[in-house]
Amino acid sequence: MNIAVTKIRYLPLALVAIASFTAGGIGYSTITNRPSETVIATTPAPVELVSALGRLEPEGEVIQVFAPTSAEGARVETLSVTHGQQIRQGDVIAVLDTYARRLAALQEAQEQVRVAQAQLSQVEAGAKSGQIQAQARVVDRQQAELQTETRAQEAAIARLEAELDNAELEARRYQVLHTDGAVSASLRDSKQLTADIVRQQLNEAQVNLSRIQRSRQQQVSEAQATLDQIAEVRPVDVNVARSQVAAAQASVARAQAELDLAMVRSPQAGQVLKIHTRPGELVGDQGIISLGQTQRMVAVAEVYEVDLSHIRVGQPATVISKNNAFSDVLRGEVVEVGLEINKQDVLNTDPAA
């Protein structure tokens, strides 16, 4: 296995030990270029090897995985990973205690979508054929009643008109006879009264005909309007139903987003380095887990400040484990040299540091 040395940090004082997952530490060395010319005895011997202690860490940063900011104060309901487990990007790390409530809200929103879609289908299909046929029969019945009553009343009017003609003729004849002295005045008046009564009955029959026609025609019109309303699929009704479907679908999307926030997923592939929050605990300042990409590790060595001038990017380097965490000698090259003089970081044994 080749390990790339990515950071060389130098110290003003003594070498330090590792404070990582290896207890004894990792030895690091780099070979400098041997000078070609001969040196005199008073010249210090060329540096061929620089040794330092350091640590192995995942390539890239170790990240702390937190719950979404909208889930502040939430508790971990279930933990889906274990220490050391390799996980992929998008894998569920933990489920928060808000999951059940948000799942119920999502299911309710989905049911509202189904109801709205059913109503839209009903509006687009219009009324049932049975309803249309029943209302059409109502229209036919109203029209038939209008015609029947109209004909009956017209027949009554025709009969009264005939009676009135006869009564008026009789009244005129008796008026002539009374003038000639052939009949009495009372008989003449009786014939005139009969004509007047028939005339009044005719007038009433004509008024009744008008009333029947208006009333029955209104009933026919109302029945026809109801039939048209039942049979018609109005665009405005379809648009309203479609808007209700769209609103219900938006509620589903919102509920799904809320549900997703109740599940903490891995932002990248890597290995679970440490679990900070267990089921039943609130998510704290350290997040739920620490995650690193341990498939590729790098060695970080800390060297003396005086050895800095001997370190160059591209130099070969070897890494060994001082406590036998691994038995092979890992070989790589220097890829980065630090530019700052810092406190000892691996294990500070210098009281003056």
Kinemage of the C-alpha trace (Angstrom):
@kinemage 1
@onewidth
@group {chain A} dominant
@subgroup {mainchain}
@vectorlist {calphas} color= white
{ca met a 1} P 0.000 0.000 0.000
{ca asn a 2} L 1.448 3.432 -1.001
{ca ile a 3} L 0.848 6.337 1.328
{ca ala a 4} L 1.230 9.912 0.150
{ca val a 5} L 2.712 12.326 2.623
{ca thr a 6} L 0.628 15.439 2.270
{ca lys a 7} L 1.777 17.667 5.132
{ca ile a 8} L 5.188 18.271 6.650
{ca arg a 9} L 4.937 20.536 9.640
{ca tyr a 10} L 8.105 21.533 11.436
{ca leu a 11} L 8.605 22.310 15.112
{ca pro a 12} L 10.997 24.550 16.992
{ca leu a 13} L 11.895 21.820 19.525
{ca ala a 14} L 11.818 18.070 20.051
{ca leu a 15} L 10.075 15.472 17.893
{ca val a 16} L 6.606 14.477 18.981
{ca ala a 17} L 4.629 11.229 19.195
{ca ile a 18} L 1.362 10.398 17.457
{ca ala a 19} L -1.963 11.239 19.118
{ca ser a 20} L -4.138 9.476 16.621
{ca phe a 21} L -5.554 5.933 16.453
{ca thr a 22} L -2.081 4.377 16.765
{ca ala a 23} L -0.775 4.495 20.288
{ca gly a 24} L 2.958 4.222 19.692
{ca gly a 25} L 3.181 6.390 16.632
{ca ile a 26} L 4.260 6.225 13.037
{ca gly a 27} L 7.832 6.790 12.034
{ca tyr a 28} L 8.405 8.895 8.963
{ca ser a 29} L 11.631 9.390 7.043
{ca thr a 30} L 12.667 11.096 3.851
{ca ile a 31} L 15.905 10.707 1.930
{ca thr a 32} L 17.599 13.897 0.778
{ca asn a 33} L 19.781 14.157 -2.314
{ca arg a 34} L 23.422 13.199 -1.731
{ca pro a 35} L 25.872 15.969 -2.736
{ca ser a 36} L 28.072 15.072 -5.693
{ca glu a 37} L 31.234 16.941 -4.681
{ca thr a 38} L 33.724 15.955 -1.983
{ca val a 39} L 33.531 17.842 1.285
{ca ile a 40} L 36.358 18.706 3.656
{ca ala a 41} L 36.515 17.309 7.192
{ca thr a 42} L 35.386 20.531 8.821
{ca thr a 43} L 32.142 20.608 6.770
{ca pro a 44} L 29.117 18.995 8.479
{ca ala a 45} L 28.155 15.651 6.981
{ca pro a 46} L 25.362 15.912 4.406
{ca val a 47} L 21.903 15.000 5.662
{ca glu a 48} L 20.775 11.810 3.982
{ca leu a 49} L 17.791 10.993 6.182
{ca val a 50} L 15.215 13.068 8.057
{ca ser a 51} L 13.106 11.189 10.606
{ca ala a 52} L 9.960 12.331 12.349
{ca leu a 53} L 6.929 10.988 14.139
{ca gly a 54} L 3.487 11.593 12.756
{ca arg a 55} L 0.077 10.144 12.212
{ca leu a 56} L -2.113 8.587 9.567
{ca glu a 57} L -5.350 10.316 8.688
{ca pro a 58} L -7.921 10.004 5.911
{ca glu a 59} L -7.140 11.771 2.683
{ca gly a 60} L -9.200 14.913 2.713
{ca glu a 61} L -10.921 16.394 5.728
{ca val a 62} L -12.710 14.463 8.451
{ca ile a 63} L -16.244 15.841 8.496
{ca gln a 64} L -18.800 15.994 11.277
{ca val a 65} L -22.269 14.998 10.096
{ca phe a 66} L -25.063 17.003 11.721
{ca ala a 67} L -28.834 16.948 11.522
{ca pro a 68} L -30.439 19.566 9.219
{ca thr a 69} L -30.619 23.036 10.731
{ca ser a 70} L -34.432 22.891 10.667
{ca ala a 71} L -34.239 19.844 12.958
{ca glu a 72} L -32.453 21.643 15.793
{ca gly a 73} L -33.422 20.151 19.109
{ca ala a 74} L -34.391 16.847 17.517
{ca arg a 75} L -33.408 13.530 19.029
{ca val a 76} L -31.933 10.550 17.243
{ca glu a 77} L -34.641 7.894 16.999
{ca thr a 78} L -32.577 5.177 15.319
{ca leu a 79} L -28.923 4.983 14.318
{ca ser a 80} L -28.322 3.114 11.065
{ca val a 81} L -24.505 2.888 11.120
{ca thr a 82} L -21.855 1.350 13.350
{ca his a 83} L -18.340 2.372 14.246
{ca gly a 84} L -15.932 1.573 11.414
{ca gln a 85} L -18.685 0.926 8.870
{ca gln a 86} L -18.065 1.897 5.267
{ca ile a 87} L -20.985 3.897 3.897
{ca arg a 88} L -21.846 5.392 0.538
{ca gln a 89} L -22.993 8.872 -0.345
{ca gly a 90} L -26.702 9.199 0.374
{ca asp a 91} L -26.877 6.300 2.842
{ca val a 92} L -29.127 6.942 5.839
{ca ile a 93} L -27.029 7.569 8.940
{ca ala a 94} L -29.784 8.272 11.445
{ca val a 95} L -33.532 8.791 11.681
{ca leu a 96} L -34.758 11.615 13.922
{ca asp a 97} L -37.738 11.463 16.269
{ca thr a 98} L -39.712 13.767 13.939
{ca tyr a 99} L -39.846 11.062 11.265
{ca ala a 100} L -43.131 9.398 12.285
{ca arg a 101} L -45.043 12.685 12.480
{ca arg a 102} L -43.731 13.879 9.130
{ca leu a 103} L -44.435 10.509 7.514
{ca ala a 104} L -48.065 10.773 8.642
{ca ala a 105} L -48.245 14.287 7.175
{ca leu a 106} L -46.888 12.984 3.862
{ca gln a 107} L -49.424 10.157 3.736
{ca glu a 108} L -52.248 12.596 4.446
{ca ala a 109} L -51.045 14.886 1.656
{ca gln a 110} L -50.857 11.940 -0.754
{ca glu a 111} L -54.440 11.005 0.101
{ca gln a 112} L -55.523 14.581 -0.630
{ca val a 113} L -53.930 14.262 -4.070
{ca arg a 114} L -55.932 11.113 -4.771
{ca val a 115} L -59.153 12.839 -3.702
{ca ala a 116} L -58.414 15.897 -5.864
{ca gln a 117} L -57.581 13.720 -8.873
{ca ala a 118} L -60.827 11.784 -8.444
{ca gln a 119} L -62.781 15.042 -8.339
{ca leu a 120} L -61.007 16.244 -11.487
{ca ser a 121} L -61.891 13.020 -13.299
{ca gln a 122} L -65.492 13.408 -12.188
{ca val a 123} L -65.670 16.973 -13.488
{ca glu a 124} L -64.035 16.073 -16.814
{ca ala a 125} L -66.391 13.127 -17.318
{ca gly a 126} L -69.500 15.180 -16.574
{ca ala a 127} L -72.672 13.736 -15.075
{ca lys a 128} L -73.515 10.065 -15.188
{ca ser a 129} L -75.573 8.942 -18.178
{ca gly a 130} L -78.375 7.861 -15.845
{ca gln a 131} L -78.638 11.372 -14.408
{ca ile a 132} L -78.729 12.909 -17.872
{ca gln a 133} L -81.420 10.514 -19.066
{ca ala a 134} L -83.533 11.077 -15.950
{ca gln a 135} L -83.388 14.833 -16.383
{ca ala a 136} L -84.198 14.520 -20.086
{ca arg a 137} L -87.341 12.624 -19.135
{ca val a 138} L -88.275 15.463 -16.787
{ca val a 139} L -87.963 17.914 -19.679
{ca asp a 140} L -90.125 15.725 -21.910
{ca arg a 141} L -92.793 15.388 -19.223
{ca gln a 142} L -92.932 19.128 -18.641
{ca gln a 143} L -93.298 19.787 -22.358
{ca ala a 144} L -96.049 17.157 -22.646
{ca glu a 145} L -97.951 18.664 -19.733
{ca leu a 146} L -97.623 22.100 -21.306
{ca gln a 147} L -99.088 20.864 -24.570
{ca thr a 148} L -101.875 18.849 -22.899
{ca glu a 149} L -103.070 21.656 -20.656
{ca thr a 150} L -102.764 24.190 -23.460
{ca arg a 151} L -104.904 22.105 -25.809
{ca ala a 152} L -107.490 21.469 -23.085
{ca gln a 153} L -107.767 25.140 -22.270
{ca glu a 154} L -107.916 26.117 -25.915
{ca ala a 155} L -110.787 23.623 -26.384
{ca ala a 156} L -112.611 25.173 -23.433
{ca ile a 157} L -112.128 28.621 -24.948
{ca ala a 158} L -113.452 27.434 -28.308
{ca arg a 159} L -116.547 25.972 -26.628
{ca leu a 160} L -117.165 29.198 -24.699
{ca glu a 161} L -116.709 31.263 -27.841
{ca ala a 162} L -119.389 29.150 -29.550
{ca glu a 163} L -121.693 29.480 -26.554
{ca leu a 164} L -121.107 33.225 -26.510
{ca asp a 165} L -122.009 33.514 -30.173
{ca asn a 166} L -125.263 31.654 -29.555
{ca ala a 167} L -126.044 33.648 -26.410
{ca glu a 168} L -125.429 36.984 -28.123
{ca leu a 169} L -127.543 35.923 -31.100
{ca glu a 170} L -130.322 34.872 -28.743
{ca ala a 171} L -130.058 38.128 -26.801
{ca arg a 172} L -130.323 40.217 -29.987
{ca arg a 173} L -133.329 38.219 -31.191
{ca tyr a 174} L -135.142 38.678 -27.893
{ca gln a 175} L -134.335 42.353 -27.971
{ca val a 176} L -136.130 42.599 -31.327
{ca leu a 177} L -139.077 40.583 -30.023
{ca his a 178} L -139.298 42.804 -26.959
{ca thr a 179} L -139.287 45.868 -29.160
{ca asp a 180} L -142.169 44.370 -31.134
{ca gly a 181} L -143.964 43.609 -27.852
{ca ala a 182} L -143.838 39.890 -28.417
{ca val a 183} L -141.883 39.076 -25.214
{ca ser a 184} L -141.594 40.632 -21.854
{ca ala a 185} L -138.665 42.720 -20.653
{ca ser a 186} L -137.708 40.106 -18.067
{ca leu a 187} L -137.293 37.419 -20.705
{ca arg a 188} L -135.211 39.792 -22.830
{ca asp a 189} L -133.004 40.606 -19.800
{ca ser a 190} L -132.603 36.901 -19.017
{ca lys a 191} L -131.192 36.233 -22.482
{ca gln a 192} L -128.824 39.194 -22.190
{ca leu a 193} L -127.626 37.963 -18.767
{ca thr a 194} L -126.874 34.549 -20.209
{ca ala a 195} L -124.740 36.162 -22.927
{ca asp a 196} L -122.897 38.270 -20.342
{ca ile a 197} L -122.132 35.205 -18.174
{ca val a 198} L -120.726 33.255 -21.105
{ca arg a 199} L -118.631 36.278 -22.109
{ca gln a 200} L -117.182 36.451 -18.583
{ca gln a 201} L -116.408 32.726 -18.614
{ca leu a 202} L -114.621 33.140 -21.944
{ca asn a 203} L -112.493 35.960 -20.587
{ca glu a 204} L -111.529 33.853 -17.552
{ca ala a 205} L -110.661 30.895 -19.783
{ca gln a 206} L -108.394 33.080 -21.894
{ca val a 207} L -106.651 34.397 -18.773
{ca asn a 208} L -106.183 30.811 -17.536
{ca leu a 209} L -104.654 29.839 -20.869
{ca ser a 210} L -102.058 32.599 -20.565
{ca arg a 211} L -101.286 31.566 -16.986
{ca ile a 212} L -100.931 27.906 -17.964
{ca gln a 213} L -98.613 28.745 -20.828
{ca arg a 214} L -96.371 30.989 -18.696
{ca ser a 215} L -96.201 28.572 -15.762
{ca arg a 216} L -95.650 25.439 -17.768
{ca gln a 217} L -93.153 27.093 -20.090
{ca gln a 218} L -91.134 28.264 -17.094
{ca gln a 219} L -91.068 24.728 -15.729
{ca val a 220} L -89.901 23.416 -19.098
{ca ser a 221} L -87.147 26.048 -19.250
{ca glu a 222} L -85.925 25.231 -15.743
{ca ala a 223} L -85.862 21.521 -16.486
{ca gln a 224} L -83.952 22.144 -19.722
{ca ala a 225} L -81.447 24.385 -17.912
{ca thr a 226} L -80.846 21.666 -15.344
{ca leu a 227} L -80.296 19.167 -18.140
{ca asp a 228} L -77.811 21.478 -19.859
{ca gln a 229} L -75.968 22.045 -16.595
{ca ile a 230} L -75.720 18.335 -15.900
{ca ala a 231} L -74.537 17.474 -19.403
{ca glu a 232} L -72.110 20.383 -19.779
{ca val a 233} L -68.428 20.146 -18.759
{ca arg a 234} L -67.547 23.750 -18.057
{ca pro a 235} L -63.888 24.761 -18.588
{ca val a 236} L -63.983 26.860 -15.434
{ca asp a 237} L -64.969 23.816 -13.375
{ca val a 238} L -62.162 21.780 -14.938
{ca asn a 239} L -59.640 24.546 -14.208
{ca val a 240} L -60.737 24.747 -10.582
{ca ala a 241} L -60.403 20.979 -10.186
{ca arg a 242} L -56.953 21.031 -11.791
{ca ser a 243} L -55.846 23.818 -9.456
{ca gln a 244} L -56.934 21.723 -6.507
{ca val a 245} L -54.850 18.808 -7.803
{ca ala a 246} L -51.814 21.072 -8.236
{ca ala a 247} L -52.202 22.456 -4.714
{ca ala a 248} L -52.453 18.937 -3.293
{ca gln a 249} L -49.339 17.869 -5.203
{ca ala a 250} L -47.445 20.881 -3.846
{ca ser a 251} L -48.438 19.802 -0.351
{ca val a 252} L -47.014 16.344 -1.075
{ca ala a 253} L -43.719 17.842 -2.249
{ca arg a 254} L -43.530 20.005 0.867
{ca ala a 255} L -44.336 17.053 3.134
{ca gln a 256} L -41.734 14.904 1.347
{ca ala a 257} L -39.106 17.591 1.855
{ca glu a 258} L -39.992 17.771 5.545
{ca leu a 259} L -39.747 13.979 5.798
{ca asp a 260} L -36.332 13.997 4.119
{ca leu a 261} L -35.117 16.400 6.801
{ca ala a 262} L -35.989 13.786 9.418
{ca met a 263} L -33.435 11.406 7.867
{ca val a 264} L -29.738 12.272 8.119
{ca arg a 265} L -27.867 11.028 5.039
{ca ser a 266} L -24.175 10.747 4.343
{ca pro a 267} L -22.875 13.672 2.258
{ca gln a 268} L -20.065 11.513 0.852
{ca ala a 269} L -18.668 8.004 0.824
{ca gly a 270} L -16.366 7.120 3.681
{ca gln a 271} L -15.891 5.277 6.960
{ca val a 272} L -17.590 6.022 10.269
{ca leu a 273} L -14.675 7.107 12.454
{ca lys a 274} L -16.643 7.954 15.584
{ca ile a 275} L -20.245 8.029 16.770
{ca his a 276} L -21.099 11.101 18.840
{ca thr a 277} L -24.878 10.746 19.271
{ca arg a 278} L -26.726 7.585 20.245
{ca pro a 279} L -30.470 6.826 19.923
{ca gly a 280} L -32.491 8.898 22.362
{ca glu a 281} L -29.868 11.647 22.611
{ca leu a 282} L -30.101 15.201 21.332
{ca val a 283} L -27.756 16.064 18.481
{ca gly a 284} L -24.905 17.980 20.094
{ca asp a 285} L -22.121 20.274 18.970
{ca gln a 286} L -20.061 17.388 17.576
{ca gly a 287} L -22.824 16.177 15.304
{ca ile a 288} L -23.949 12.591 14.944
{ca ile a 289} L -20.835 10.933 13.506
{ca ser a 290} L -17.341 11.735 12.255
{ca leu a 291} L -16.822 10.572 8.682
{ca gly a 292} L -13.591 10.167 6.738
{ca gln a 293} L -12.444 8.629 3.482
{ca thr a 294} L -10.150 5.932 4.839
{ca gln a 295} L -9.794 4.063 1.549
{ca arg a 296} L -6.903 6.449 0.918
{ca met a 297} L -4.819 7.509 3.891
{ca val a 298} L -2.094 10.120 4.126
{ca ala a 299} L 0.720 10.488 6.627
{ca val a 300} L 1.278 13.784 8.404
{ca ala a 301} L 4.796 14.084 9.833
{ca glu a 302} L 6.071 16.805 12.172
{ca val a 303} L 9.769 17.625 11.858
{ca tyr a 304} L 12.243 19.953 13.461
{ca glu a 305} L 12.421 23.469 12.156
{ca val a 306} L 16.126 22.927 11.480
{ca asp a 307} L 15.295 19.995 9.185
{ca leu a 308} L 12.956 22.022 7.021
{ca ser a 309} L 15.610 22.973 4.509
{ca his a 310} L 16.209 19.304 3.728
{ca ile a 311} L 12.568 18.561 2.817
{ca arg a 312} L 11.399 18.962 -0.770
{ca val a 313} L 8.167 18.082 -2.535
{ca gly a 314} L 8.659 14.919 -4.564
{ca gln a 315} L 11.269 13.340 -2.285
{ca pro a 316} L 10.713 9.649 -1.516
{ca ala a 317} L 9.396 8.807 1.928
{ca thr a 318} L 8.765 5.672 3.967
{ca val a 319} L 6.324 5.111 6.816
{ca ile a 320} L 6.563 2.396 9.468
{ca ser a 321} L 4.394 1.626 12.485
{ca lys a 322} L 6.241 1.715 15.803
{ca asn a 323} L 3.551 -0.325 17.563
{ca asn a 324} L 3.005 -2.803 14.721
{ca ala a 325} L -0.371 -1.412 13.654
{ca phe a 326} L 0.773 -2.566 10.225
{ca ser a 327} L 3.854 -4.627 9.364
{ca asp a 328} L 4.651 -3.409 5.859
{ca val a 329} L 6.865 -0.465 5.074
{ca leu a 330} L 4.665 2.069 3.345
{ca arg a 331} L 6.339 4.029 0.583
{ca gly a 332} L 5.324 7.278 -0.953
{ca glu a 333} L 6.548 10.767 -1.653
{ca val a 334} L 6.332 14.234 -0.161
{ca val a 335} L 3.453 16.135 -1.739
{ca glu a 336} L 3.165 19.158 0.558
{ca val a 337} L 5.418 21.025 2.988
{ca gly a 338} L 3.882 23.187 5.685
{ca leu a 339} L 4.738 26.870 5.817
{ca glu a 340} L 4.066 27.622 9.485
{ca ile a 341} L 5.954 26.952 12.704
{ca asn a 342} L 3.387 25.542 15.102
{ca lys a 343} L 3.162 23.986 18.504
{ca gln a 344} L 3.783 20.290 18.631
{ca asp a 345} L 0.566 18.625 17.540
{ca val a 346} L 1.008 14.874 17.710
{ca leu a 347} L 2.128 14.591 21.337
{ca asn a 348} L 3.476 17.641 23.107
{ca thr a 349} L 6.266 16.585 25.490
{ca asp a 350} L 8.071 19.895 25.498
{ca pro a 351} L 7.057 21.879 28.610
{ca ala a 352} L 8.366 25.063 27.008
{ca ala a 353} L 6.441 24.606 23.788
